[in-house]
């Protein structure tokens, strides 16, 4: 079965493809591979709304082109307890519209200076539209924010996030190790379970 992943983020595509390969024979089609050359905005106040907006946008485009294929999208936020859930839905643009990983981390660590509470969690929400029906799946990874970066893998806040039960940051892990904890992997597992139960994968 083929599904279009409504993103232009190569990092997310790699992680989702890796998570799916461990469970099923689903094939992920990128927007570019589907001939959809757009950048979908994320203007809403919640991860759920942004994920839904992206999948519905692609679903509408596919109906216009008569592409008979399901699609899904994903939005992820880092929610830091001491910052009342920031950066949350604004994680990618926390320090500005240029989406700089380094600037976002710098701002986060600056705001956490002097705080003994370093608890945080990554939360991913997937919106799947298949057979004109939309479903949402959530994955959560609790962890801790370090006061300095470690590791050169991954993307986003991975260099300062250590998931509960681990000793390495996400940026120090290869994909296999990261998938043991990943919020994105947990959400994908729920999506795959649904498709399997429906006899679609």
SVG drawing of the C-alpha trace seen along z (x, -y; Angstrom):
<svg xmlns="http://www.w3.org/2000/svg" viewBox="-15 -36 43 43">
<polyline fill="none" stroke="black" stroke-width="0.4" points="0.0,0.0 1.2,-3.5 0.6,-6.6 1.6,-10.2 3.4,-11.9 2.4,-15.5 5.8,-17.1 8.9,-18.5 11.0,-17.8 13.6,-15.2 14.5,-14.5 10.9,-13.6 10.6,-11.5 13.7,-9.5 12.4,-8.8 8.9,-7.9 10.2,-5.6 12.5,-3.9 9.7,-3.4 7.3,-2.0 9.9,0.4 10.2,2.2 6.5,3.1 4.9,3.4 5.3,3.1 3.7,-0.3 5.5,-2.6 5.8,-6.3 5.5,-8.7 6.8,-12.2 5.0,-15.3 7.7,-15.8 7.4,-12.2 3.6,-12.7 4.2,-15.8 2.9,-18.1 5.2,-21.1 3.9,-23.2 4.9,-24.3 2.0,-23.9 1.8,-26.4 1.3,-25.6 -0.8,-28.5 -2.8,-27.0 -2.5,-26.9 -2.3,-23.2 -0.4,-20.3 -3.7,-18.5 -5.0,-21.5 -1.7,-21.8 -1.5,-18.1 -5.1,-18.0 -4.7,-21.1 -1.7,-19.6 -3.3,-16.2 -6.6,-17.8 -4.7,-20.2 -3.0,-17.2 -6.2,-15.2 -8.0,-17.9 -5.2,-18.2 -5.3,-14.5 -9.0,-14.6 -8.5,-17.3 -5.9,-15.2 -7.8,-11.9 -4.9,-10.2 -6.5,-7.3 -4.1,-7.3 -4.4,-7.9 -2.3,-10.5 -1.0,-11.5 0.8,-14.4 2.6,-15.0 3.2,-17.8 5.6,-17.6 6.3,-19.9 8.7,-20.0 6.8,-20.8 8.9,-22.0 7.3,-21.8 9.1,-24.8 8.1,-26.9 4.4,-26.1 4.6,-23.9 6.8,-26.1 7.9,-26.0 5.1,-23.5 3.4,-24.2 6.0,-26.9 8.9,-24.5 10.3,-24.9 10.0,-28.7 10.8,-29.3 13.6,-31.8 12.3,-33.1 10.8,-32.2 14.2,-31.0 13.7,-27.7 17.3,-27.6 18.0,-24.6 20.9,-26.3 19.0,-29.5 16.0,-27.5 18.2,-25.6 20.0,-28.7 16.7,-30.4 15.5,-27.3 18.6,-27.0 18.6,-30.7 15.0,-30.6 15.9,-27.5 18.9,-29.1 18.8,-28.6 15.8,-26.2 16.2,-22.9 13.1,-21.5 14.4,-20.2 11.4,-17.9 10.1,-18.0 8.4,-15.8 8.2,-15.5 4.7,-15.0 3.8,-14.0 0.4,-14.0 -0.4,-12.2 -3.4,-13.0 -4.4,-10.2 -7.0,-10.6 -8.0,-7.4 -11.2,-6.6 -12.3,-10.2 -12.0,-9.5 -9.6,-11.3 -8.0,-9.8 -5.5,-11.2 -2.7,-9.3 -0.5,-10.6 3.0,-9.6 4.7,-11.0 8.3,-10.7 9.1,-12.1 12.6,-13.2 15.0,-15.8 16.6,-18.9 20.4,-19.2 22.2,-22.5 24.5,-21.9 24.4,-20.1 25.6,-16.5 25.8,-14.6 25.7,-15.5 22.8,-13.3 19.1,-14.0 17.6,-17.4 15.8,-20.1 16.2,-19.8 17.7,-16.3 21.1,-17.5 19.7,-18.6 17.0,-16.0 17.6,-12.8 14.5,-10.5 13.5,-8.9 15.3,-5.5 18.3,-6.5 21.7,-8.0 22.2,-9.5 20.6,-12.4 18.6,-11.8 21.5,-13.4 23.8,-10.7 21.6,-7.8 21.4,-6.0 17.9,-5.4 17.5,-2.0 18.2,-3.3 16.1,-6.4 13.1,-4.3 13.1,-2.6 11.9,-5.9 10.7,-8.1 7.4,-9.9 7.2,-9.8 7.6,-6.0 4.9,-5.6 2.4,-7.6 3.4,-5.6 2.8,-2.3 -0.7,-3.4 -1.3,-4.3 0.1,-1.0 -2.0,0.9 -5.1,-0.8 -4.3,0.0 -3.6,3.6 -6.9,4.0 -8.7,2.6 -6.9,5.0 -5.2,2.1 -1.6,3.0"/>
</svg>
